[in-house]
Amino acid sequence: MNYVAIWFAAFVGISLIDAVWHLGLFGWAYGPDFGRVARMKDGKMSLQPVPGLVSQVLVVSCLVVLAVVSVRAGQGYPTSFLVGALGGVLAISVYGLVNQALIKDWTWRLTILEFVWGPIIGGLGGLFIAWLYRVI
């Protein structure tokens, strides 16, 4: 049952950090470029909640598995950060690069933002999950 508690706490924590990043930076860093490729309705971005939620569930689930495996293997916080950062690169940084390759109006600024954000959110998530595993 501890794994369920870790997953839910990690989901909330990582989602909050992700929301701060995207909502805090969205207007001035993402907005000018992202508006050209986003779904729009009545002049505003139209979020598709199911794919967004599923992607967050998948990212958090993978980070939980990776971080818990590193802790159970006797590794410390630096390894949990590294493992999480690598998971973030695979989940988020690669997303930016694939979009750059496939989406006509996707800009290099968006790619760079996603490339930077992937290891940051993944590393922070890995640290948080390792800490949760040790305290729960």
C-alpha positions as CSV (number, residue, x, y, z in Angstrom):
1,M,0.0,0.0,0.0
2,N,3.0,2.3,0.5
3,Y,3.6,2.3,-3.3
4,V,0.1,3.7,-3.9
5,A,0.7,6.5,-1.4
6,I,4.0,7.3,-3.0
7,W,2.4,7.4,-6.4
8,F,-0.4,9.7,-5.4
9,A,2.0,12.0,-3.5
10,A,4.4,12.0,-6.4
11,F,1.5,12.7,-8.9
12,V,0.4,15.7,-6.9
13,G,3.9,17.0,-6.3
14,I,5.2,16.6,-9.8
15,S,1.9,18.0,-11.3
16,L,2.2,21.1,-9.1
17,I,5.8,21.7,-10.1
18,D,4.8,21.1,-13.8
19,A,1.9,23.5,-13.5
20,V,4.0,26.2,-11.9
21,W,6.5,25.9,-14.8
22,H,3.9,25.9,-17.5
23,L,1.5,28.5,-16.0
24,G,4.3,30.7,-14.8
25,L,6.3,30.6,-18.0
26,F,3.6,29.9,-20.5
27,G,2.6,33.5,-21.2
28,W,6.1,35.0,-21.9
29,A,8.1,32.0,-23.0
30,Y,5.8,29.4,-24.5
31,G,2.9,31.6,-25.5
32,P,4.2,33.5,-28.5
33,D,5.3,30.3,-30.3
34,F,2.9,27.7,-28.8
35,G,-0.2,29.7,-29.9
36,R,0.6,28.9,-33.5
37,V,0.4,25.1,-33.0
38,A,-2.2,24.9,-30.2
39,R,-5.8,23.8,-30.4
40,M,-7.8,27.0,-30.2
41,K,-11.5,27.6,-29.4
42,D,-12.9,31.2,-29.3
43,G,-9.4,32.6,-29.4
44,K,-8.2,30.6,-26.4
45,M,-6.2,27.4,-26.1
46,S,-8.5,24.4,-25.8
47,L,-7.0,21.7,-23.5
48,Q,-7.9,18.1,-24.2
49,P,-7.9,16.8,-20.6
50,V,-7.9,13.1,-21.2
51,P,-4.6,12.9,-23.2
52,G,-3.0,15.5,-20.8
53,L,-4.0,13.4,-17.8
54,V,-2.9,10.1,-19.4
55,S,0.5,11.6,-20.3
56,Q,1.0,12.9,-16.7
57,V,0.0,9.5,-15.3
58,L,2.6,7.8,-17.6
59,V,5.4,10.2,-16.8
60,V,4.8,10.0,-13.0
61,S,4.4,6.2,-13.1
62,C,7.7,5.8,-14.9
63,L,9.5,8.2,-12.6
64,V,8.1,6.3,-9.5
65,V,9.4,3.0,-10.8
66,L,12.8,4.4,-11.8
67,A,13.3,6.3,-8.5
68,V,12.1,3.4,-6.3
69,V,14.3,0.9,-8.2
70,S,17.3,3.2,-7.6
71,V,16.5,3.6,-3.9
72,R,15.9,-0.2,-3.4
73,A,19.3,-0.8,-5.1
74,G,20.9,1.1,-2.3
75,Q,21.6,4.3,-4.3
76,G,21.4,7.7,-2.7
77,Y,19.7,10.9,-3.7
78,P,22.2,11.9,-6.4
79,T,21.5,8.7,-8.3
80,S,17.7,9.2,-7.8
81,F,18.1,12.7,-9.3
82,L,20.1,11.3,-12.2
83,V,17.7,8.5,-12.9
84,G,14.8,10.9,-12.7
85,A,16.5,13.4,-15.0
86,L,17.2,10.7,-17.6
87,G,13.5,9.7,-17.3
88,G,12.6,13.3,-17.9
89,V,14.8,13.5,-20.9
90,L,13.1,10.5,-22.4
91,A,9.6,11.7,-21.6
92,I,9.8,15.4,-22.2
93,S,12.9,16.4,-23.9
94,V,12.4,13.8,-26.6
95,Y,8.8,15.1,-27.0
96,G,10.2,18.6,-27.9
97,L,12.6,17.1,-30.4
98,V,10.0,14.9,-32.1
99,N,7.6,17.9,-32.3
100,Q,10.4,19.9,-33.9
101,A,10.8,17.2,-36.5
102,L,7.1,16.7,-37.2
103,I,5.1,19.9,-36.6
104,K,5.4,22.6,-39.2
105,D,5.2,25.6,-36.9
106,W,6.9,24.2,-33.9
107,T,9.8,26.5,-33.0
108,W,13.3,26.0,-31.7
109,R,12.4,28.0,-28.6
110,L,9.7,25.5,-27.7
111,T,12.2,22.6,-28.4
112,I,14.8,24.2,-26.1
113,L,12.2,24.9,-23.3
114,E,11.1,21.2,-23.4
115,F,14.7,20.0,-23.7
116,V,15.7,22.0,-20.6
117,W,12.5,21.2,-18.6
118,G,12.6,17.4,-19.1
119,P,15.7,16.7,-16.9
120,I,14.7,19.4,-14.4
121,I,11.2,18.0,-13.7
122,G,12.5,14.5,-13.9
123,G,15.4,15.1,-11.5
124,L,13.2,16.9,-9.0
125,G,10.6,14.2,-9.3
126,G,13.3,11.5,-8.7
127,L,14.5,13.3,-5.6
128,F,11.0,13.7,-4.3
129,I,10.0,10.1,-4.9
130,A,13.2,8.9,-3.3
131,W,12.5,11.0,-0.3
132,L,8.9,9.8,-0.2
133,Y,10.1,6.1,-0.4
134,R,12.3,6.7,2.7
135,V,9.7,8.4,4.8
136,I,6.6,6.4,4.0
